[in-house]
Amino acid sequence: MSTSPASPVLVEVDGGVALLTLNRPAHLNAYTAAMGDQLSQAYRECDDDDDVRAIVVTGAGRAFCAGADFSGGATPFDRPDDDAAFSAAPIDPPAFELRTPVIAALNGHAIGIGLTIALQADIRIAAQDAKYGVVQVRRGVIADCMAHWTLTHLTNLGVAAEVLLTGRTFDGHEAVRLGIANRALPAADVLAHALGLAGDIAVNVAPMSAALSKRLLWDSAIRGYTPCQVASLETQLHHRVLGTPDSREGAAAFVEKRPPRFGARVSRDWMGLPEP
């Protein structure tokens, strides 16, 4: 992963954590196709890198992403020249399809596609005084990035309907109350908190365990598994991990009160989830 200082997405990897920064601060990190392409590439490459144990996505400057870019003259909501090439789900893969945990550090405003991208992450830390909203219906279009699905699974149908059909904005405290964010903090503390969570995952969580748990969590929602099917999958996955070197190491590290040294490599050892 190589990005220049002028790239719309910056990538830094340190201590097992990849920090992906949306990087158009003069435009409040307004979304462009190039930004989407680079974020998608960074997701793919991080997920294939065993040295990356957790991913944090944030924005440069005082916003996370203020929505679609209107600075180029033409509206981003003009009809595309090539209908077949257009997708309302431009982040490929979405964060929830990765095996690596993804934390969105919403350091400032996240509006429109800025918020719908963040809804695809596993965990969201919000700036308490920033503005959030899925405002597309107020621009004559509709929400993107699978927000009609992510919102209903993160919250409930009533909350999703209010957010999507009114297009209103709300602050970080309300985002937590609605179930859209996990925590609201002063803007200056958001990134540090997210990096702390990611660092804890990188040091203390077995990478294969995280990958299996994340995929089971999201696949259960995507495929609509019943409780009995989830119980079957949990049992099958326990048969994979019980008695492995990582399970022995995790127990030994706990007893010996030291950081664990997990050896499984997801890129090499990944088998996917079985059928329930």
Secondary structure, 3 states (H helix, E strand, C coil): CCCCCCCCEEEEEECCEEEEEECCHHHCCCECHHHHHHHHHHHHHHHCCCCCCEEEEEECCCEEECCECCCCCCCCCCCCCCHHHCCCCCCCCCHHHCCCCEEEEECCEEECHHHHHHCCCCEEEEECCCCEECCHHHHCCCCCCCHHHHHHHHCCHHHHHHHHHHCCCECHHHHHHHCCCCEEECHHHHHHHHHHHHHHHHHHCCHHHHHHHHHHHHHHHHHCCCHHHHHHHHHHHHHHHCCCHHHHHHHHHHHHCCCCCCCCCHHHHCCCCCCC
